[in-house]
Amino acid sequence: MRIDIYFHDYKDKSESNRTLAILELFLNKHIIMNNYSSVYNSISFKFLNNPPRKREAKVLMPYGIHPEVEILSNFEGNGKLSVESFHLVLGLMQEAIPRIPHAPAKKEFDFDVEGLLRDISTAAKDAPHSKEELKHLEDNKQQLTIQNRMNYKLRIIQNFRENPRPLDTRLIGVRISNNFRFHDDDVYFYQNMYATILSDVLRRYDIRLPNYKEIYIHLVNSLEEAIDISTSKEDWFQYTHAILDYTRFKHSSQEMKEQLLLNSLIEGLRYITDFDHLEKDKIESAIKYIQNHKLQTPLIYVIKENEEYEVKIQYKVTRENIIRNYVKANYNLHIFQKATGEERVISLGVFEIFNVPYVLGSISLTKKQVKIKGRTGLRAEIYRSSEKAPSEYKIQFHELFVNQY
């Protein structure tokens, strides 16, 4: 479990304390691989230094996903290393730990208070007792931070594996980001194309997730960079990583670039499928479908049908419609007359994929017509106005097909 230490000094408005930063490193070095709850993977201690007289220490639940214990303190020298402050804070944290189970949670959660106290007491035996020892920890801050993050990631994954959660939430979509820190048109093109394709296909395969709605796949150069899964403070998405050899990627042909990135994304998808116990058969079927079609994967926004007609909205993303992470698509209405086997295709327009519900919010079908309505509301009206899109489409079947049955 990760320990986060936050700080606020009411006197000088400082948000950091040099000694507390070293204490956080020290504690995580010793206990970050241990587990004290099947629900929560981190706990925060917030020190309120020199607080107002009436300020009380609270136990909170920020973001709804981990407890935060406030501690009142009155020590000086925020920019200095202090052995006395180090041990004082360590004692204050031990006193505060029994308050953790009182955090206001939507549902009950288990927390091993005795286990955490025992392990912190054990770690305290190796605590620094001189300014030189504190300085040694500080000088190795970068290395310790990386190691702590990697260990925490491993602990998180193991916790998910040991404690399967019900798959009770329908997937909305997949987002892809990269850790390359520079502009690369090919990276943005392929990652946005496959974010669109993965989202569409996984929705069609009715993929369910444990309590979150989206999967974030983070492209990294190496496993050491893959730390986001352990740092998310939101509960509506989950990170997984995909390792891409960027040096090889940028020197490859267009065909090979697509294949390299797709292979990385598939491994990232399989990784989250494994540790979060997703439906492997469905995921593998979706992967096989995408591997067969690649960038030509048919994208389907919605399908409706009655006894006489099948109506679907298909969309297509092209390179010209992608500007970094801003993605538009061409949307077409396909109307298939079952009796004759004839099909008509009507262009609806080019819209941004995350805003398209403002134009194509719902579709209804009768024997005579198909009607498409955009969502209501100010944002919807503003978007439709910017795209010069109607609030409603009405297409009469008799105007499209000569022979009516």
N, C-alpha and C positions, 0 to 999 in steps of 0.2 A: 504494500500500500504506500502511495506517495504522500508525503507530508509537505504542505505548502505553508509558508510563513509569510504573512502580510503585516504591514506596519503603517501606522499613521500617528504622527506627533502633532497634537493639538497646539503645541506652543510654537514650533518653528515650521509647521506645515510639511515637514519632511515625510516622504513616502518610503523611505528605505533606511535600513540600519545595517552597518557593515558587519557587526558581530552576528546579528540574526541571520544574515545571508550565509555565513559560514556554518552556523548551527543547522540550517536547513540542509546544506550539503552533507554535513556529518551524519545527521539522522537518516537521511535517505540512503546513504552509503551502507548503513547497517540494517535497515528494516524494509527497504523498498520492495524486496523480493518476497516478503512475508504477506500473509493474507489475514485480514481481520473481519471481513464481511463478504457475504455472497452477493451483495447488492452494490456496495460502494467501493470504489477503487482508490479514492483519495480522501484526505481530510485536511481542512484548513484551520490554522490558528491565526487570528488577527489580533495583533497587539495595539491597543489604544493607549498611546503614551501621553502622559500629562493630560488626562481627560478632564472635562468639566466636572464639577463636584457632584452633580446629579446624574451623570452618565452611568448607566449600568451595563454590565457585560451580558451579552445575549448569546443564545445558541441559535444559529440560523441554518437555512438550507438553500443556499444560492443555486439558481438554475434547476433546483429540484433533484440534483444528482449527486451531491456530496455535502456532508455537514461542515459547518464553519463555527468555530468556538471563539468568541471574543474574550480577550484577557486584558485587564487594566494593569498598566505599568507606569513606573516613574523613574526611568533611568536616563542618564545624560550621555552626551558624546556619541551621537549617531554616526559620525564619520570615523570613529576610532575603534580599533580592536580592543576588546576588554575581556579578560578571562573571568572576572567577577560577574560581568553581565551575562556571559555565556552560561555559566552555571546557575545564575539566578533565573534566567529564562527557561532553562531546562527544568528546573524545579516547578516553575509556574505552569508549564505545559503538563507536567505529570499531575499536578493538582486539578487541572482543567479536564483531563481525559474522561473522568467519570460522568461529566456533563454531556458527552457526545450522544448517548442514547435519547436524550431529551430534545434533540433537534426536531422541529415541526415537519414531519413527513406526511405525504398523502397516504402512505401505507406503511405498515410496520417493517422495520429492517433489523437484521441481526448485526451485532457489533461486539467483538471480543475485547472488552475493556481490559480484563485481566491479562490477556495475551499481549496487548500493546504496551501496557505498563511494565510487564515482565521484560519485554524485549528492549524497551527504552532504558530500563534499569541496567540491563546487561551491556547495552551500548555505552552507557555513562561511565562504565569502568575504563573504557578506552578514550574518554574525553580528554581533550588537551588541557594541560595545567600550566601553560606558559604562553606568553605572547608569541614566542618563536614558533610554537606548535600551531597556533592559530594562523600565523603568517604562512606556514608551510601548506596548510589546507587551502588558503586563499590563493597561493601561487599556483596550485594545481586545480584551480576552479574549473577551467575549461574541460580538462580531461575527466574530472569527477562528474561534471554535469552530463557529459556525453555518456559516460558509463551508467550513471543513475537513470538516464532516460531509456537506454537500451534495456536495462534490467527491469524497469517499470513496464516497458512494452511487453517483455516476456511474461511478466507476472499477470498483466491484463489478459493476454491471450490464454494463459493457463487457467485463469479464473473463468473466462468464457467457456473454455472446454470442459471444465469441471462442473459448471452450473448452467446447463442448457436452459434457455428461456423460451416461452411459448411463441410460436410464429403467428402473431395475431394482427399484424399490420401490413396492409397491401403496399407494395413498392410503388412510389411515385416516379422515381427516376434515378439516373446515375450521373454524377458530375465527375469531371476529370480535371485535375490541376497538375502543374509540374513544378519541380524544384530547381529548374535550370537557370533562373534569374536573368534571362535575357530574351530578346524578341527573336522568335524563329517561326516564320510563316508555316513551314511544314509541320512543326510540332503542334501549333495551334489548329491547323487545318485537320490533321488526323485525330487529335484528341477531341475536338468538337464534333467531328463526324461520328466517331465511335461512341461518344457520350450520347448522342442522339439515337444511334442504332441500338446500343445496349439498353437504353431507357425503353425504347419502343418494344423491342423483342422480349425483354424480361417482364414487362407489363402484360404482354400477350400470353406469356407462359404462367401468369398469375403467381409470381414470386411473392412470398410473404416473408416479413422480417420481424425480429423480436423488438417491438416497441418503437422502432424508428422507421422513417419513411424514405430516406434516400441513402444511397451508397456513394461515398466519395473515394475515388481512386486517385492516389497521389503518386505521380511519376517521379522517381528518384534515381540517382546514379548508383546508389549502394544501400545496403541494409542499414548502415550507420545513420543514413539520413531519414530513415523511415520511422519517425517518432510521433507523427501526428495522431496516430491511433490512441496514444496514451495521453494526449494533451487536450482533447476535445472537451469543452465544457457545455456542450449542447446535447440534448437527447433526441433530436429529430433526424440525426444522421450518424453514420458510423464510417470511420476511415478504414481503408485498407491500402497497402502500398503495391506498386508495380515497379520493378527494377528495369530500367532501360539504359543500355550502354549508349549514351548520347554521342560519344566520339565515333562509334561505329555507325550510328544512325545518320549523322550529318554527312558522312562520306559515302552513303549508300545510294542506290538508284531509288526512284520514286516507288517502284514496286516493292523493293526490299524494305524501304522505310515503313510502308504500310504494314508489311508482314511483321517487322520487328516490334512495332508499337502494338499491333493486335496481339501478338504472343505475350507481351508484357501485361497487357490488360487482362487477358484470359487468366494468367497466373495470379494476378491480384484478385480477380473474382473467385477463383478457386480457393485462395487463401482465406477470404472472409467466409466462404461457404463452409470451410473446414472448422474454423474456430468458433463460428456462431451457429453451427448446426443447421444451415439452410438446406433446402430440399435438393440434394445433390443430383438426383435423376433429372429434375426439371432444369437445373442450372446447366448440366451437361448437354441436354437436348437443345437448349437455347444457344450454347456455345457452338455446337455442331452446325446449327442453322446459320449462324453468323459466319462461321468459317467457310461454309459453302457459298455464301453470297457476298461476303466482304462489303465493299462500299456500295455494291448494287443491292444490298438488302432492301426489300420493299418495306416502306414505312407506312403504317396504317394508323390514322388518327382516331377513327371511329367506324363501326359497321352497324347498320340497321337493316332489317328486312321484314317484309310481310309476305303474303301468299304470292304476290305478283312481281315484286321487285326486291332486289338487293341493292342497298345504297351504302357506299363507303367513301370516306374522305381519305385520300392518300396524299403524302407530301414527300418532297425531295429536297435535299440540301446539296448545293453545289459550292465549289470553292469561291465563286464570286459572291456568295451570300454569307461568307464568314469573315468578320473583321475582329481579329483576336478572339475574345470570348463572346462576341455578339453574333448570334446565329439566326439567320432567317431561312425560310423554306418556301417552296412553291406548293400551294395547296390546290388539289384538284378533286372535284366531285365525280365519282364514277357511279353511274346508274345502269344496272343490269336488269333487263326484262327477261324473266325466267321463261315465259312461254315461247319467245322467239329466239332467245339466245343472243339478242342484240345488246350492245353497250354504248352508252353515250358518256363523254367526258367533258366536264365544264370547269373552266379555270375559275377559282375563287379569289386568287390573289397571292401576294408574297407577304408573309407576316413573320414576326419574331416568335420563335417557338415557345418561349415562356409566357408571352402575352397573347398568344392566339386564342385562348378562351374568351377574350374580350370581343372577338369577332365570331368565332365558331364555338359558342358556349354549349349549345344543345341542338340536337337534331331530332325531328319528329316526322313520322311517315303516315300518310293516309293512302287510300286507293287512288286519289287524284293528284297528290302533290307531295313534295318533300319541303320541309321548312327548317331553316337553320337560323338560330337567334344567338346574338352575342350576349354576354353577361350584362347586367345592369349596374349602374353606379357611376360615379364621377370619373374614376380612373379608366373605366371601360370607354366612356364617352370621349375622354381626352385621347386615348390610344386610337380609337376608330377615326377621330378627326385628323390625327397626325398621319394616318395611313390612307385617308380618304376611303374608308371602308364602310359599307352599310351596316346598320344594326340588325338587319334581317334579310335573308334570301328566301325567295319562294320560287320553286321550279315546278311547273305543271307538266305531268307526264305526257299528256296528249300533244303538247307542243314539241316533244322530242321523238316520239314514236308514231309512225303513220298508222300501223295496224294495232288497234287496241282490242283486247280480248276482255 
